[in-house]
Amino acid sequence: MNVNVAGSYAVTYNVSDASSNAAVQVTRTVIVGDTIKPVITLNGAATVNHEAGTVYTDLGATASDSFDGT
C-alpha cells in the first residue's frame, strides 16, 4: 500500500498455529484519497479601495493543500 498514491488497496491477514492449523484468511480494503480542500490566503486585505484612473497592482494570494503542499 502506498499512502502517497490515491487508490484502493487490499491488506490480507493470515496466520497458522504451531500445529499448522491455518486461520481463515481475512482481507481489509484501505481506500487512500485526498478529501481535505485546499485553502486560499489573500495577501493583504479582502477589500481594497482604489483610486479610479490609477494603476492597480494586486497583492496576490497563496494556496495550501494538506496533500499537494503550496
All heavy atoms as TSV, in Angstrom:
chain	resi	resn	atom	element	x	y	z
A	1	MET	N	N	0.847	-1.172	0.000
A	1	MET	CA	C	0.000	0.000	0.000
A	1	MET	C	C	0.896	1.239	0.000
A	1	MET	O	O	1.856	1.314	0.745
A	1	MET	CB	C	-0.890	-0.008	1.252
A	1	MET	CG	C	-1.714	1.236	1.382
A	1	MET	SD	S	-2.961	1.230	2.683
A	1	MET	CE	C	-2.076	0.768	4.125
A	2	ASN	N	N	0.560	2.171	-0.860
A	2	ASN	CA	C	1.315	3.424	-0.944
A	2	ASN	C	C	0.403	4.558	-0.492
A	2	ASN	O	O	-0.510	4.953	-1.219
A	2	ASN	CB	C	1.810	3.646	-2.372
A	2	ASN	CG	C	2.710	4.859	-2.495
A	2	ASN	OD1	O	2.739	5.719	-1.628
A	2	ASN	ND2	N	3.445	4.928	-3.581
A	3	VAL	N	N	0.646	5.099	0.698
A	3	VAL	CA	C	-0.208	6.157	1.239
A	3	VAL	C	C	-0.046	7.474	0.499
A	3	VAL	O	O	-0.777	8.423	0.746
A	3	VAL	CB	C	0.031	6.363	2.750
A	3	VAL	CG1	C	-0.300	5.096	3.524
A	3	VAL	CG2	C	1.461	6.804	3.025
A	4	ASN	N	N	0.901	7.557	-0.429
A	4	ASN	CA	C	1.117	8.766	-1.218
A	4	ASN	C	C	0.435	8.724	-2.578
A	4	ASN	O	O	0.533	9.668	-3.348
A	4	ASN	CB	C	2.615	9.022	-1.395
A	4	ASN	CG	C	3.282	9.333	-0.073
A	4	ASN	OD1	O	2.783	10.138	0.700
A	4	ASN	ND2	N	4.393	8.679	0.197
A	5	VAL	N	N	-0.219	7.610	-2.889
A	5	VAL	CA	C	-0.906	7.453	-4.167
A	5	VAL	C	C	-2.355	7.053	-3.894
A	5	VAL	O	O	-2.616	6.026	-3.243
A	5	VAL	CB	C	-0.216	6.376	-5.041
A	5	VAL	CG1	C	-0.974	6.169	-6.341
A	5	VAL	CG2	C	1.231	6.761	-5.316
A	6	ALA	N	N	-3.286	7.877	-4.377
A	6	ALA	CA	C	-4.700	7.580	-4.178
A	6	ALA	C	C	-5.061	6.267	-4.860
A	6	ALA	O	O	-4.573	5.961	-5.942
A	6	ALA	CB	C	-5.556	8.719	-4.729
A	7	GLY	N	N	-5.900	5.494	-4.198
A	7	GLY	CA	C	-6.340	4.232	-4.781
A	7	GLY	C	C	-6.929	3.317	-3.726
A	7	GLY	O	O	-7.038	3.673	-2.559
A	8	SER	N	N	-7.310	2.139	-4.147
A	8	SER	CA	C	-7.880	1.132	-3.267
A	8	SER	C	C	-6.856	0.012	-3.099
A	8	SER	O	O	-6.342	-0.521	-4.092
A	8	SER	CB	C	-9.174	0.598	-3.884
A	8	SER	OG	O	-9.754	-0.369	-3.044
A	9	TYR	N	N	-6.581	-0.348	-1.862
A	9	TYR	CA	C	-5.556	-1.345	-1.572
A	9	TYR	C	C	-6.132	-2.450	-0.697
A	9	TYR	O	O	-6.931	-2.174	0.201
A	9	TYR	CB	C	-4.367	-0.703	-0.848
A	9	TYR	CG	C	-3.678	0.373	-1.647
A	9	TYR	CD1	C	-4.078	1.705	-1.559
A	9	TYR	CD2	C	-2.631	0.056	-2.504
A	9	TYR	CE1	C	-3.453	2.692	-2.306
A	9	TYR	CE2	C	-1.993	1.041	-3.248
A	9	TYR	CZ	C	-2.412	2.355	-3.140
A	9	TYR	OH	O	-1.787	3.324	-3.876
A	10	ALA	N	N	-5.733	-3.670	-0.942
A	10	ALA	CA	C	-6.149	-4.809	-0.136
A	10	ALA	C	C	-5.014	-5.192	0.799
A	10	ALA	O	O	-3.867	-5.350	0.378
A	10	ALA	CB	C	-6.514	-5.986	-1.028
A	11	VAL	N	N	-5.341	-5.333	2.085
A	11	VAL	CA	C	-4.386	-5.812	3.083
A	11	VAL	C	C	-4.926	-7.155	3.568
A	11	VAL	O	O	-6.054	-7.241	4.044
A	11	VAL	CB	C	-4.255	-4.814	4.259
A	11	VAL	CG1	C	-3.273	-5.337	5.289
A	11	VAL	CG2	C	-3.835	-3.431	3.763
A	12	THR	N	N	-4.123	-8.193	3.422
A	12	THR	CA	C	-4.558	-9.545	3.746
A	12	THR	C	C	-3.850	-10.039	5.001
A	12	THR	O	O	-2.648	-9.838	5.171
A	12	THR	CB	C	-4.256	-10.492	2.571
A	12	THR	OG1	O	-4.903	-9.964	1.403
A	12	THR	CG2	C	-4.766	-11.887	2.832
A	13	TYR	N	N	-4.626	-10.686	5.881
A	13	TYR	CA	C	-4.097	-11.233	7.135
A	13	TYR	C	C	-4.286	-12.745	7.129
A	13	TYR	O	O	-5.346	-13.245	6.748
A	13	TYR	CB	C	-4.845	-10.653	8.338
A	13	TYR	CG	C	-4.729	-9.164	8.465
A	13	TYR	CD1	C	-5.645	-8.325	7.835
A	13	TYR	CD2	C	-3.702	-8.588	9.198
A	13	TYR	CE1	C	-5.547	-6.951	7.943
A	13	TYR	CE2	C	-3.591	-7.207	9.313
A	13	TYR	CZ	C	-4.525	-6.402	8.688
A	13	TYR	OH	O	-4.423	-5.045	8.797
A	14	ASN	N	N	-3.255	-13.459	7.577
A	14	ASN	CA	C	-3.322	-14.899	7.688
A	14	ASN	C	C	-2.341	-15.344	8.755
A	14	ASN	O	O	-1.319	-14.698	8.982
A	14	ASN	CB	C	-2.998	-15.578	6.357
A	14	ASN	CG	C	-3.610	-16.963	6.270
A	14	ASN	OD1	O	-3.988	-17.564	7.272
A	14	ASN	ND2	N	-3.719	-17.473	5.057
A	15	VAL	N	N	-2.655	-16.446	9.403
A	15	VAL	CA	C	-1.785	-16.973	10.448
A	15	VAL	C	C	-2.047	-18.467	10.593
A	15	VAL	O	O	-3.118	-18.962	10.234
A	15	VAL	CB	C	-2.032	-16.241	11.804
A	15	VAL	CG1	C	-3.411	-16.541	12.343
A	15	VAL	CG2	C	-0.954	-16.571	12.817
A	16	SER	N	N	-1.056	-19.164	11.095
A	16	SER	CA	C	-1.256	-20.570	11.452
A	16	SER	C	C	-0.586	-20.803	12.803
A	16	SER	O	O	0.325	-20.080	13.197
A	16	SER	CB	C	-0.683	-21.505	10.378
A	16	SER	OG	O	0.690	-21.287	10.217
A	17	ASP	N	N	-1.062	-21.826	13.504
A	17	ASP	CA	C	-0.503	-22.115	14.825
A	17	ASP	C	C	0.622	-23.142	14.716
A	17	ASP	O	O	0.988	-23.574	13.615
A	17	ASP	CB	C	-1.605	-22.539	15.795
A	17	ASP	CG	C	-2.313	-23.826	15.389
A	17	ASP	OD1	O	-1.778	-24.576	14.555
A	17	ASP	OD2	O	-3.419	-24.059	15.920
A	18	ALA	N	N	1.152	-23.563	15.854
A	18	ALA	CA	C	2.282	-24.495	15.893
A	18	ALA	C	C	1.930	-25.856	15.297
A	18	ALA	O	O	2.813	-26.606	14.877
A	18	ALA	CB	C	2.775	-24.658	17.329
A	19	SER	N	N	0.644	-26.181	15.262
A	19	SER	CA	C	0.207	-27.457	14.677
A	19	SER	C	C	-0.144	-27.331	13.209
A	19	SER	O	O	-0.766	-28.225	12.624
A	19	SER	CB	C	-1.014	-27.982	15.446
A	19	SER	OG	O	-0.666	-28.258	16.790
A	20	SER	N	N	0.199	-26.204	12.604
A	20	SER	CA	C	-0.068	-25.913	11.184
A	20	SER	C	C	-1.547	-25.770	10.870
A	20	SER	O	O	-1.973	-25.982	9.733
A	20	SER	CB	C	0.567	-26.973	10.271
A	20	SER	OG	O	1.966	-26.954	10.412
A	21	ASN	N	N	-2.357	-25.443	11.860
A	21	ASN	CA	C	-3.766	-25.144	11.633
A	21	ASN	C	C	-3.854	-23.704	11.141
A	21	ASN	O	O	-3.464	-22.772	11.849
A	21	ASN	CB	C	-4.590	-25.303	12.923
A	21	ASN	CG	C	-4.580	-26.723	13.416
A	21	ASN	OD1	O	-4.850	-27.644	12.656
A	21	ASN	ND2	N	-4.253	-26.906	14.685
A	22	ALA	N	N	-4.341	-23.550	9.934
A	22	ALA	CA	C	-4.414	-22.218	9.324
A	22	ALA	C	C	-5.737	-21.542	9.671
A	22	ALA	O	O	-6.798	-22.184	9.642
A	22	ALA	CB	C	-4.268	-22.314	7.816
A	23	ALA	N	N	-5.666	-20.284	9.985
A	23	ALA	CA	C	-6.869	-19.479	10.208
A	23	ALA	C	C	-7.527	-19.198	8.865
A	23	ALA	O	O	-6.907	-19.348	7.802
A	23	ALA	CB	C	-6.496	-18.163	10.882
A	24	VAL	N	N	-8.777	-18.777	8.922
A	24	VAL	CA	C	-9.445	-18.324	7.712
A	24	VAL	C	C	-8.886	-16.939	7.389
A	24	VAL	O	O	-8.929	-16.025	8.216
A	24	VAL	CB	C	-10.978	-18.270	7.894
A	24	VAL	CG1	C	-11.646	-17.682	6.664
A	24	VAL	CG2	C	-11.515	-19.661	8.206
A	25	GLN	N	N	-8.341	-16.816	6.221
A	25	GLN	CA	C	-7.735	-15.550	5.786
A	25	GLN	C	C	-8.789	-14.445	5.729
A	25	GLN	O	O	-9.926	-14.681	5.315
A	25	GLN	CB	C	-7.122	-15.760	4.402
A	25	GLN	CG	C	-6.435	-14.558	3.821
A	25	GLN	CD	C	-5.738	-14.909	2.529
A	25	GLN	OE1	O	-4.786	-15.683	2.536
A	25	GLN	NE2	N	-6.218	-14.364	1.429
A	26	VAL	N	N	-8.421	-13.246	6.169
A	26	VAL	CA	C	-9.322	-12.092	6.084
A	26	VAL	C	C	-8.618	-10.970	5.343
A	26	VAL	O	O	-7.384	-10.878	5.337
A	26	VAL	CB	C	-9.796	-11.601	7.475
A	26	VAL	CG1	C	-10.640	-12.652	8.158
A	26	VAL	CG2	C	-8.628	-11.201	8.349
A	27	THR	N	N	-9.419	-10.126	4.692
A	27	THR	CA	C	-8.880	-9.027	3.894
A	27	THR	C	C	-9.550	-7.725	4.299
A	27	THR	O	O	-10.761	-7.694	4.518
A	27	THR	CB	C	-9.105	-9.282	2.392
A	27	THR	OG1	O	-8.476	-10.517	2.043
A	27	THR	CG2	C	-8.519	-8.171	1.534
A	28	ARG	N	N	-8.775	-6.690	4.398
A	28	ARG	CA	C	-9.273	-5.342	4.659
A	28	ARG	C	C	-8.984	-4.492	3.431
A	28	ARG	O	O	-7.893	-4.539	2.872
A	28	ARG	CB	C	-8.574	-4.739	5.875
A	28	ARG	CG	C	-8.873	-3.262	6.084
A	28	ARG	CD	C	-8.207	-2.695	7.335
A	28	ARG	NE	N	-8.904	-3.218	8.494
A	28	ARG	CZ	C	-8.300	-3.694	9.585
A	28	ARG	NH1	N	-6.987	-3.717	9.657
A	28	ARG	NH2	N	-9.004	-4.148	10.601
A	29	THR	N	N	-9.966	-3.690	3.004
A	29	THR	CA	C	-9.767	-2.749	1.909
A	29	THR	C	C	-9.475	-1.379	2.492
A	29	THR	O	O	-10.238	-0.872	3.318
A	29	THR	CB	C	-11.007	-2.686	1.007
A	29	THR	OG1	O	-11.245	-3.990	0.472
A	29	THR	CG2	C	-10.815	-1.700	-0.131
A	30	VAL	N	N	-8.376	-0.780	2.081
A	30	VAL	CA	C	-7.996	0.553	2.521
A	30	VAL	C	C	-8.070	1.474	1.313
A	30	VAL	O	O	-7.429	1.226	0.291
A	30	VAL	CB	C	-6.563	0.575	3.111
A	30	VAL	CG1	C	-6.167	1.978	3.528
A	30	VAL	CG2	C	-6.451	-0.389	4.275
A	31	ILE	N	N	-8.886	2.509	1.424
A	31	ILE	CA	C	-9.034	3.468	0.332
A	31	ILE	C	C	-8.257	4.728	0.693
A	31	ILE	O	O	-8.562	5.387	1.694
A	31	ILE	CB	C	-10.520	3.793	0.074
A	31	ILE	CG1	C	-11.249	2.500	-0.304
A	31	ILE	CG2	C	-10.654	4.854	-1.014
A	31	ILE	CD1	C	-12.752	2.626	-0.340
A	32	VAL	N	N	-7.237	5.023	-0.100
A	32	VAL	CA	C	-6.410	6.214	0.106
A	32	VAL	C	C	-6.927	7.311	-0.816
A	32	VAL	O	O	-7.031	7.111	-2.024
A	32	VAL	CB	C	-4.918	5.912	-0.195
A	32	VAL	CG1	C	-4.075	7.165	-0.061
A	32	VAL	CG2	C	-4.403	4.808	0.712
A	33	GLY	N	N	-7.284	8.447	-0.238
A	33	GLY	CA	C	-7.796	9.549	-1.040
A	33	GLY	C	C	-7.490	10.888	-0.400
A	33	GLY	O	O	-7.168	10.965	0.783
A	34	ASP	N	N	-7.599	11.910	-1.173
A	34	ASP	CA	C	-7.388	13.282	-0.709
A	34	ASP	C	C	-8.749	13.944	-0.602
A	34	ASP	O	O	-9.363	14.288	-1.607
A	34	ASP	CB	C	-6.489	14.031	-1.706
A	34	ASP	CG	C	-6.225	15.475	-1.312
A	34	ASP	OD1	O	-6.553	15.861	-0.179
A	34	ASP	OD2	O	-5.700	16.221	-2.148
A	35	THR	N	N	-9.246	14.134	0.624
A	35	THR	CA	C	-10.586	14.682	0.823
A	35	THR	C	C	-10.583	16.056	1.481
A	35	THR	O	O	-11.642	16.652	1.660
A	35	THR	CB	C	-11.434	13.733	1.693
A	35	THR	OG1	O	-10.801	13.577	2.967
A	35	THR	CG2	C	-11.596	12.371	1.025
A	36	ILE	N	N	-9.400	16.553	1.849
A	36	ILE	CA	C	-9.307	17.863	2.507
A	36	ILE	C	C	-9.123	18.937	1.440
A	36	ILE	O	O	-8.210	18.862	0.613
A	36	ILE	CB	C	-8.154	17.893	3.524
A	36	ILE	CG1	C	-8.393	16.826	4.593
A	36	ILE	CG2	C	-8.027	19.274	4.155
A	36	ILE	CD1	C	-7.227	16.646	5.547
A	37	LYS	N	N	-10.001	19.946	1.468
A	37	LYS	CA	C	-9.954	21.022	0.478
A	37	LYS	C	C	-8.734	21.921	0.698
A	37	LYS	O	O	-8.329	22.138	1.831
A	37	LYS	CB	C	-11.209	21.886	0.587
A	37	LYS	CG	C	-12.484	21.153	0.299
A	37	LYS	CD	C	-13.669	22.069	0.535
A	37	LYS	CE	C	-14.973	21.315	0.333
A	37	LYS	NZ	N	-16.147	22.157	0.608
A	38	PRO	N	N	-8.171	22.464	-0.396
A	38	PRO	CA	C	-7.084	23.435	-0.244
A	38	PRO	C	C	-7.632	24.743	0.337
A	38	PRO	O	O	-8.826	25.008	0.290
A	38	PRO	CB	C	-6.564	23.644	-1.664
A	38	PRO	CG	C	-7.636	23.161	-2.561
A	38	PRO	CD	C	-8.465	22.179	-1.800
A	39	VAL	N	N	-6.735	25.539	0.887
A	39	VAL	CA	C	-7.090	26.821	1.497
A	39	VAL	C	C	-6.365	27.939	0.747
A	39	VAL	O	O	-5.159	27.846	0.505
A	39	VAL	CB	C	-6.688	26.851	2.990
A	39	VAL	CG1	C	-6.949	28.212	3.607
A	39	VAL	CG2	C	-7.421	25.767	3.755
A	40	ILE	N	N	-7.120	28.989	0.373
A	40	ILE	CA	C	-6.531	30.169	-0.278
A	40	ILE	C	C	-6.411	31.274	0.758
A	40	ILE	O	O	-7.368	31.560	1.483
A	40	ILE	CB	C	-7.398	30.643	-1.453
A	40	ILE	CG1	C	-7.508	29.548	-2.508
A	40	ILE	CG2	C	-6.829	31.931	-2.060
A	40	ILE	CD1	C	-8.518	29.835	-3.593
A	41	THR	N	N	-5.239	31.898	0.825
A	41	THR	CA	C	-4.999	33.009	1.735
A	41	THR	C	C	-4.628	34.236	0.920
A	41	THR	O	O	-3.684	34.197	0.121
A	41	THR	CB	C	-3.854	32.681	2.717
A	41	THR	OG1	O	-4.186	31.470	3.414
A	41	THR	CG2	C	-3.627	33.802	3.704
A	42	LEU	N	N	-5.399	35.305	1.096
A	42	LEU	CA	C	-5.104	36.557	0.387
A	42	LEU	C	C	-3.900	37.245	0.995
A	42	LEU	O	O	-3.731	37.259	2.211
A	42	LEU	CB	C	-6.303	37.505	0.473
A	42	LEU	CG	C	-7.577	37.080	-0.239
A	42	LEU	CD1	C	-8.698	38.065	0.078
A	42	LEU	CD2	C	-7.352	37.003	-1.733
A	43	ASN	N	N	-3.073	37.831	0.155
A	43	ASN	CA	C	-2.021	38.726	0.628
A	43	ASN	C	C	-2.653	40.105	0.728
A	43	ASN	O	O	-3.096	40.657	-0.270
A	43	ASN	CB	C	-0.834	38.758	-0.348
A	43	ASN	CG	C	-0.165	37.406	-0.480
A	43	ASN	OD1	O	-0.197	36.598	0.430
A	43	ASN	ND2	N	0.413	37.144	-1.624
A	44	GLY	N	N	-2.742	40.644	1.916
A	44	GLY	CA	C	-3.395	41.930	2.106
A	44	GLY	C	C	-4.874	41.754	2.409
A	44	GLY	O	O	-5.371	40.646	2.615
A	45	ALA	N	N	-5.583	42.871	2.418
A	45	ALA	CA	C	-6.994	42.893	2.799
A	45	ALA	C	C	-7.891	42.289	1.722
A	45	ALA	O	O	-7.562	42.318	0.530
A	45	ALA	CB	C	-7.425	44.328	3.085
A	46	ALA	N	N	-9.075	41.800	2.147
A	46	ALA	CA	C	-10.050	41.243	1.213
A	46	ALA	C	C	-10.776	42.343	0.444
A	46	ALA	O	O	-11.258	42.121	-0.659
A	46	ALA	CB	C	-11.053	40.377	1.963
A	47	THR	N	N	-10.853	43.535	1.013
A	47	THR	CA	C	-11.473	44.675	0.353
A	47	THR	C	C	-10.422	45.754	0.171
A	47	THR	O	O	-9.714	46.111	1.117
A	47	THR	CB	C	-12.643	45.233	1.197
A	47	THR	OG1	O	-13.594	44.184	1.387
A	47	THR	CG2	C	-13.299	46.413	0.512
A	48	VAL	N	N	-10.327	46.276	-1.052
A	48	VAL	CA	C	-9.325	47.303	-1.363
A	48	VAL	C	C	-10.031	48.504	-1.972
A	48	VAL	O	O	-10.804	48.352	-2.931
A	48	VAL	CB	C	-8.270	46.758	-2.360
A	48	VAL	CG1	C	-7.275	47.837	-2.741
A	48	VAL	CG2	C	-7.566	45.532	-1.788
A	49	ASN	N	N	-9.804	49.666	-1.421
A	49	ASN	CA	C	-10.289	50.913	-2.022
A	49	ASN	C	C	-9.190	51.425	-2.943
A	49	ASN	O	O	-8.053	51.629	-2.506
A	49	ASN	CB	C	-10.600	51.960	-0.952
A	49	ASN	CG	C	-11.796	51.567	-0.118
A	49	ASN	OD1	O	-12.785	51.099	-0.645
A	49	ASN	ND2	N	-11.688	51.730	1.187
A	50	HIS	N	N	-9.542	51.629	-4.214
A	50	HIS	CA	C	-8.531	52.016	-5.189
A	50	HIS	C	C	-9.007	53.259	-5.945
A	50	HIS	O	O	-10.168	53.365	-6.330
A	50	HIS	CB	C	-8.289	50.872	-6.182
A	50	HIS	CG	C	-7.219	51.171	-7.164
A	50	HIS	ND1	N	-5.893	51.150	-6.839
A	50	HIS	CD2	C	-7.287	51.532	-8.466
A	50	HIS	CE1	C	-5.184	51.473	-7.905
A	50	HIS	NE2	N	-6.010	51.717	-8.908
A	51	GLU	N	N	-8.111	54.170	-6.156
A	51	GLU	CA	C	-8.424	55.420	-6.843
A	51	GLU	C	C	-8.597	55.179	-8.338
A	51	GLU	O	O	-7.727	54.585	-8.990
A	51	GLU	CB	C	-7.310	56.452	-6.602
A	51	GLU	CG	C	-7.602	57.832	-7.144
A	51	GLU	CD	C	-8.804	58.488	-6.461
A	51	GLU	OE1	O	-9.025	58.268	-5.256
A	51	GLU	OE2	O	-9.532	59.218	-7.167
A	52	ALA	N	N	-9.725	55.616	-8.872
A	52	ALA	CA	C	-10.004	55.474	-10.303
A	52	ALA	C	C	-8.932	56.173	-11.126
A	52	ALA	O	O	-8.417	57.216	-10.745
A	52	ALA	CB	C	-11.381	56.058	-10.631
A	53	GLY	N	N	-8.599	55.565	-12.236
A	53	GLY	CA	C	-7.641	56.170	-13.159
A	53	GLY	C	C	-6.188	55.955	-12.787
A	53	GLY	O	O	-5.298	56.465	-13.460
A	54	THR	N	N	-5.924	55.192	-11.712
A	54	THR	CA	C	-4.531	54.916	-11.335
A	54	THR	C	C	-4.241	53.430	-11.530
A	54	THR	O	O	-5.142	52.595	-11.602
A	54	THR	CB	C	-4.266	55.308	-9.863
A	54	THR	OG1	O	-5.062	54.495	-9.009
A	54	THR	CG2	C	-4.569	56.777	-9.623
A	55	VAL	N	N	-2.976	53.113	-11.609
A	55	VAL	CA	C	-2.554	51.727	-11.819
A	55	VAL	C	C	-2.828	50.903	-10.564
A	55	VAL	O	O	-2.534	51.332	-9.451
A	55	VAL	CB	C	-1.051	51.675	-12.174
A	55	VAL	CG1	C	-0.567	50.234	-12.290
A	55	VAL	CG2	C	-0.776	52.431	-13.451
A	56	TYR	N	N	-3.424	49.738	-10.763
A	56	TYR	CA	C	-3.682	48.824	-9.643
A	56	TYR	C	C	-2.741	47.636	-9.746
A	56	TYR	O	O	-2.611	47.003	-10.791
A	56	TYR	CB	C	-5.132	48.329	-9.671
A	56	TYR	CG	C	-5.410	47.276	-8.625
A	56	TYR	CD1	C	-5.511	47.607	-7.285
A	56	TYR	CD2	C	-5.544	45.928	-8.983
A	56	TYR	CE1	C	-5.758	46.650	-6.318
A	56	TYR	CE2	C	-5.791	44.962	-8.033
A	56	TYR	CZ	C	-5.899	45.316	-6.700
A	56	TYR	OH	O	-6.136	44.363	-5.755
A	57	THR	N	N	-2.075	47.342	-8.659
A	57	THR	CA	C	-1.220	46.163	-8.578
A	57	THR	C	C	-1.763	45.258	-7.483
A	57	THR	O	O	-1.794	45.631	-6.312
A	57	THR	CB	C	0.238	46.553	-8.247
A	57	THR	OG1	O	0.706	47.458	-9.251
A	57	THR	CG2	C	1.136	45.339	-8.203
A	58	ASP	N	N	-2.229	44.098	-7.890
A	58	ASP	CA	C	-2.809	43.164	-6.929
A	58	ASP	C	C	-1.715	42.529	-6.086
A	58	ASP	O	O	-0.618	42.227	-6.585
A	58	ASP	CB	C	-3.599	42.082	-7.675
A	58	ASP	CG	C	-4.397	41.229	-6.715
A	58	ASP	OD1	O	-5.421	41.730	-6.200
A	58	ASP	OD2	O	-3.986	40.073	-6.477
A	59	LEU	N	N	-2.003	42.301	-4.796
A	59	LEU	CA	C	-1.028	41.699	-3.889
A	59	LEU	C	C	-0.970	40.180	-4.002
A	59	LEU	O	O	-0.071	39.543	-3.474
A	59	LEU	CB	C	-1.347	42.095	-2.442
A	59	LEU	CG	C	-1.235	43.585	-2.136
A	59	LEU	CD1	C	-1.639	43.855	-0.692
A	59	LEU	CD2	C	0.181	44.070	-2.397
A	60	GLY	N	N	-1.955	39.595	-4.685
A	60	GLY	CA	C	-1.929	38.153	-4.931
A	60	GLY	C	C	-2.476	37.337	-3.775
A	60	GLY	O	O	-3.087	37.854	-2.836
A	61	ALA	N	N	-2.253	36.061	-3.852
A	61	ALA	CA	C	-2.734	35.107	-2.863
A	61	ALA	C	C	-1.840	33.881	-2.900
A	61	ALA	O	O	-1.070	33.672	-3.826
A	61	ALA	CB	C	-4.181	34.723	-3.168
A	62	THR	N	N	-1.966	33.055	-1.864
A	62	THR	CA	C	-1.268	31.781	-1.831
A	62	THR	C	C	-2.292	30.681	-1.591
A	62	THR	O	O	-3.368	30.930	-1.050
A	62	THR	CB	C	-0.203	31.726	-0.706
A	62	THR	OG1	O	-0.833	31.947	0.545
A	62	THR	CG2	C	0.889	32.762	-0.934
A	63	ALA	N	N	-1.949	29.480	-2.001
A	63	ALA	CA	C	-2.828	28.337	-1.774
A	63	ALA	C	C	-2.023	27.243	-1.072
A	63	ALA	O	O	-0.839	27.059	-1.361
A	63	ALA	CB	C	-3.384	27.815	-3.094
A	64	SER	N	N	-2.669	26.551	-0.161
A	64	SER	CA	C	-2.014	25.473	0.576
A	64	SER	C	C	-2.960	24.279	0.625
A	64	SER	O	O	-4.154	24.423	0.844
A	64	SER	CB	C	-1.685	25.953	1.997
A	64	SER	OG	O	-1.108	24.902	2.747
A	65	ASP	N	N	-2.381	23.093	0.421
A	65	ASP	CA	C	-3.167	21.865	0.450
A	65	ASP	C	C	-2.451	20.842	1.313
A	65	ASP	O	O	-1.218	20.713	1.263
A	65	ASP	CB	C	-3.339	21.327	-0.984
A	65	ASP	CG	C	-4.222	20.116	-1.032
A	65	ASP	OD1	O	-5.445	20.280	-0.845
A	65	ASP	OD2	O	-3.712	19.005	-1.237
A	66	SER	N	N	-3.205	20.095	2.123
A	66	SER	CA	C	-2.604	19.128	3.032
A	66	SER	C	C	-1.843	18.015	2.297
A	66	SER	O	O	-0.892	17.460	2.820
A	66	SER	CB	C	-3.673	18.501	3.917
A	66	SER	OG	O	-4.587	17.773	3.130
A	67	PHE	N	N	-2.226	17.730	1.062
A	67	PHE	CA	C	-1.572	16.668	0.289
A	67	PHE	C	C	-0.579	17.218	-0.723
A	67	PHE	O	O	0.541	16.751	-0.839
A	67	PHE	CB	C	-2.630	15.809	-0.425
A	67	PHE	CG	C	-2.051	14.633	-1.157
A	67	PHE	CD1	C	-1.568	13.546	-0.476
A	67	PHE	CD2	C	-1.992	14.637	-2.532
A	67	PHE	CE1	C	-1.027	12.459	-1.153
A	67	PHE	CE2	C	-1.459	13.567	-3.222
A	67	PHE	CZ	C	-0.975	12.472	-2.520
A	68	ASP	N	N	-0.979	18.241	-1.476
A	68	ASP	CA	C	-0.151	18.788	-2.549
A	68	ASP	C	C	0.803	19.892	-2.108
A	68	ASP	O	O	1.656	20.305	-2.878
A	68	ASP	CB	C	-1.025	19.331	-3.683
A	68	ASP	CG	C	-1.782	18.219	-4.400
A	68	ASP	OD1	O	-1.195	17.149	-4.589
A	68	ASP	OD2	O	-2.958	18.433	-4.741
A	69	GLY	N	N	0.637	20.417	-0.911
A	69	GLY	CA	C	1.509	21.496	-0.428
A	69	GLY	C	C	1.032	22.843	-0.926
A	69	GLY	O	O	-0.157	23.093	-1.026
A	70	THR	N	N	1.978	23.730	-1.253
A	70	THR	CA	C	1.607	25.082	-1.692
A	70	THR	C	C	1.582	25.186	-3.191
A	70	THR	O	O	2.211	24.427	-3.892
A	70	THR	CB	C	2.603	26.127	-1.135
A	70	THR	OG1	O	3.930	25.753	-1.518
A	70	THR	CG2	C	2.523	26.205	0.366
